[in-house]
Amino acid sequence: MENPIMKQGQSSTHFTHCNCGEYCTKFCVCVAYDKFCGESCPCKDCWNTPRNIVEVLRRRIETQNMIHQSLERKCAEFAVEIASSNEDNKKTESDALVSEDSSDDNNNTASSNSLFESPTKRAKTSASSIGVLVQCGCDCKENHCLGFWCTCFRTKEFCSKKCTCRECCNNEKHKEKVMMSRAIKQEEICSCKTGLCTTDLCYCHAYKRGCWEDCDCEGCSNIYGSKPK
C-alpha cells in the first residue's frame, strides 16, 4: 500500500507532511529527517517549528549524542567478542597439543598434520571475524565515510571491498583528509539543518571556529567561517 505521506515516484526522504495527531514525537517523519513541521502537517500546537528553534536544536543534539553512545557500546561489544574468540582459539590449540602428546606413535604423523593445518584455519577464521566485527563492511550513502556513524571510520580502518558505500573518502587515496577527520572529535563537527550555525548550539560556533567541508550543516551562516561550497 502506498504511503500517503510520500510524493509519488520519490524516495522515503521526500515527503509532504507528517501524519501525527496533536503532538509530534520522535517517530514523526519531520523530526526523524530534521525538518520542521509545516502548514500541511495535521499536528496542533507543535513544538517542531522555527519559533521553537532552541528546543528543536536541543532535542536534535540529544538524539545525536544517543546515536554516538550506541555506536560506542556496539564497538565495545565487538572488542569483547574478538577477545573471547582469541581466548577460545588459544584453548583449542592447547587442547590439541595435549591430545598429540597422549596419542601413540602410529598417530603422530596424522596429529602433526592436523596441528599444522589447524592454526591456518583458525587464522583465517579469526581474520574473517575481525573483518566482520571491526571493519563491519559499512553501507554509507551520503557521508563520504568520514564520520563516526561509519563503522569503518569509527574503528580507524579504511573501507574495504566488502563495503557497499558510495562516494567513499575513507581510503588511501584520501589519506590526508581521513587523518584530519580522525583528529577532530565528532562532537566538534556540526550537523545543523536549519541554516543557522549562528549560536553556541552549533558545535563549530561554540568552539569559535568556522564550519568545514565535512560538517553536515545546510545553509551555513557561521560568523567564524561558513562551510566551503
Secondary structure, 3 states (H helix, E strand, C coil): CCCCCECCCCCCCCECCCCCCCCCCCCCHHHHCCCCCCCCCCCCCCCCCHHHHHHHHHHHHHHHHHHHHHHHHHHHHHHHHHHHHHHHHHHHHHHHHHHHHHCCHHHHHHHHHHHHHHHHHHHHHHHHHHHHHHHCCCCCCCCCCCCCCCHHHHCCCCCCCCCCCCCCCCCHHHHHHHHHHHHCCHHHCCCCCCCCCCCCCCHHHHCCCCCCCCCCCCCCCCCCCCCCC
